[in-house]
Amino acid sequence: MTFTAAGDNRPPALEVVPIGGLGEFGMNMMAVSWGETLVLVDAGVMFPDPELLGVDKVIPDLGFLEQRRVKAAALILTHGHEDHIGGVPHAMRH
């Protein structure tokens, strides 16, 4: 969320939005934006609970990226575990 006063000449605020993985194991993804530049940190998947029969992987809701209509300038991967890299093909479509 960004708040600016009318006539405010300050640079745009840094915005950090957790897309997935907050309060759960897996689906780690964070969007960091400054002005018109958006960077993704991680793009993970989560393995489903037993009650999700037939589901192989759960990916974060990428609606935030679709809503912004801004292409990500970069994708930073912190390490190579599935819960941080498994959703890269899905994130790259945005």
Secondary structure as UniProt FT lines:
FT   TURN            6..7
FT   STRAND          14..20
FT   TURN            22..23
FT   STRAND          29..34
FT   TURN            35..36
FT   STRAND          37..41
FT   TURN            50..51
FT   TURN            53..54
FT   HELIX           63..68
FT   STRAND          74..76
FT   HELIX           82..85
FT   TURN            86..87
FT   HELIX           88..92
//
